[in-house]
Amino acid sequence: MDNSQTRKKRIGIFGGSFNPPCKHHFQIIERVIHRFDRIIVFPCGRRWDKPSANILSEEHRKEMARLAFEGIPKVEIDYLDLDNKIYTPTYYLQKRYENIFPDAEIWHIVGGDIIIGGRNGTSEIHQVWHRGSEIWQSLNFTVIVRPGYEVEPEDMPPHSESVEIKYILGSGTMVRSRILHGESIDEFVAPNIIKYIQKHKLYLE
């Protein structure tokens, strides 16, 4: 029997503030794209637990996400939060995509930093995420392991896989700091995003 006809499709959900979208986000997509039939980039709405999601309007964040991710093969963007000015916790994202893709496996692409402490229930997912202990046990996670955030096997969620990226280009926090201090971000952000940031004078306060 042809395994390609019997295996479940795999849908990767890549959520984040993407504020701004940076080259390390593309690195992550490039590193895991072969694992999935489709990756859905999900820019989150305003969050009480993540101030970086709140410093720009939804309109600016949507346009930067569009500039960054539209047109990448096997990648699409879900603007649910930004269009409706809401925040959808991962628990409800899972339900959303189970309804959209009833015959697929849903995998959540997350950074290794938020699962550290998983073995004893002190990870960010356990402590901060809505219904964290429940989704820790039930959801599928693709865990991105990057330098500085080494993950012990005992900390991994029950249904998970790890993907190592040995060298990764910066972070959103670092990029925003460099903009504020007048430093170059050419190494860390794509030219079209830099042009948009400069045109609208973003991240200067």
Buried (B, 14 or more C-beta within 10 A) or exposed (E): EEEEEEEEEBBBBBBBBBBBBBBBBBBBBEBBBEBBBBBBBBBBBBBEEBEBBEBBEBEBBBBBBBBBBEEBEEBEBBBBBBEEEEBBBBBEBBEBBEEEBEEBBBBBBBBBBBBBBBEEEEBBBBEEBEBBEEBBEEBBBBBBBBEEBEBEEEBBBEEBEBBEBEEBBBBBEBBBEBBEEEEEBEEBBBEEBBEBBEEBEBBEE
